[in-house]
Amino acid sequence: MDKIIEIINQVLEEEFEIEAELLKPEALLYEDIGLDSLDAVDLIVMVDKELGVRIEEEEARALRTLEDVYRTIDELLKEKQ
């Protein structure tokens, strides 16, 4: 899971210009980090590109915190193996 956290945080820092200090597992995607709905879509596309897993729309709507993102990607990668 450490690799997933590293990749997602790197994407958020580089592509969305989010400060590393804000990237804590409990951080709320919209309220704490400041993503909007278009940013969330872009993040999902980047996850697919970087990690080769697709987060379905229904799953994406349920994501509230960074921990949710990490856990969902981890589960999808395990299913893919």
C-alpha positions as CSV (number, residue, x, y, z in Angstrom):
1,M,0.0,0.0,0.0
2,D,3.0,2.3,0.6
3,K,3.6,2.5,-3.2
4,I,0.0,3.4,-3.8
5,I,0.2,6.2,-1.3
6,E,3.4,7.5,-2.8
7,I,2.0,7.5,-6.4
8,I,-1.3,9.1,-5.4
9,N,0.3,11.8,-3.3
10,Q,2.8,12.5,-6.1
11,V,0.0,13.0,-8.6
12,L,-1.8,15.3,-6.2
13,E,1.3,17.3,-5.5
14,E,2.5,17.6,-9.1
15,E,-0.7,17.7,-11.2
16,F,-3.0,19.5,-8.7
17,E,-0.4,21.6,-6.9
18,I,-1.6,20.4,-3.5
19,E,0.8,20.9,-0.6
20,A,2.3,17.7,0.8
21,E,1.3,18.7,4.4
22,L,-2.4,18.4,3.4
23,L,-2.0,14.8,2.1
24,K,-3.0,12.8,5.2
25,P,-5.1,9.7,5.0
26,E,-7.9,11.3,6.9
27,A,-8.0,14.4,4.7
28,L,-11.3,15.0,3.0
29,L,-11.0,15.2,-0.7
30,Y,-13.3,18.2,-1.2
31,E,-13.1,20.1,2.0
32,D,-9.5,19.6,3.2
33,I,-7.7,19.2,-0.1
34,G,-9.9,21.4,-2.2
35,L,-10.7,19.1,-5.1
36,D,-13.8,19.8,-7.1
37,S,-15.8,17.3,-9.2
38,L,-13.7,17.9,-12.3
39,D,-10.5,17.4,-10.3
40,A,-11.9,14.1,-9.0
41,V,-12.6,12.9,-12.5
42,D,-9.0,13.9,-13.5
43,L,-7.6,12.0,-10.5
44,I,-9.5,8.9,-11.5
45,V,-8.2,9.1,-15.1
46,M,-4.6,9.6,-13.7
47,V,-5.0,6.6,-11.4
48,D,-6.0,4.5,-14.4
49,K,-3.0,5.8,-16.4
50,E,-0.5,5.4,-13.6
51,L,-1.6,2.2,-12.0
52,G,-3.8,0.5,-14.6
53,V,-6.9,0.2,-12.5
54,R,-10.2,1.8,-13.3
55,I,-12.4,3.2,-10.5
56,E,-16.0,2.8,-11.5
57,E,-18.4,5.8,-11.2
58,E,-20.3,4.3,-8.3
59,E,-17.1,3.6,-6.3
60,A,-15.8,7.1,-7.2
61,R,-18.8,8.8,-5.7
62,A,-18.3,7.0,-2.4
63,L,-14.7,8.3,-2.0
64,R,-14.5,10.9,0.7
65,T,-11.0,10.8,2.1
66,L,-7.5,10.0,0.8
67,E,-7.7,6.8,2.8
68,D,-10.8,5.8,0.8
69,V,-8.8,6.4,-2.4
70,Y,-5.8,4.4,-1.2
71,R,-7.9,1.5,0.0
72,T,-10.1,1.3,-3.1
73,I,-7.0,1.3,-5.4
74,D,-5.4,-1.3,-3.2
75,E,-8.5,-3.6,-3.5
76,L,-8.7,-3.1,-7.2
77,L,-5.0,-4.0,-7.7
78,K,-5.5,-7.1,-5.6
79,E,-8.5,-8.1,-7.7
80,K,-6.5,-7.6,-10.8
81,Q,-3.7,-10.0,-9.8
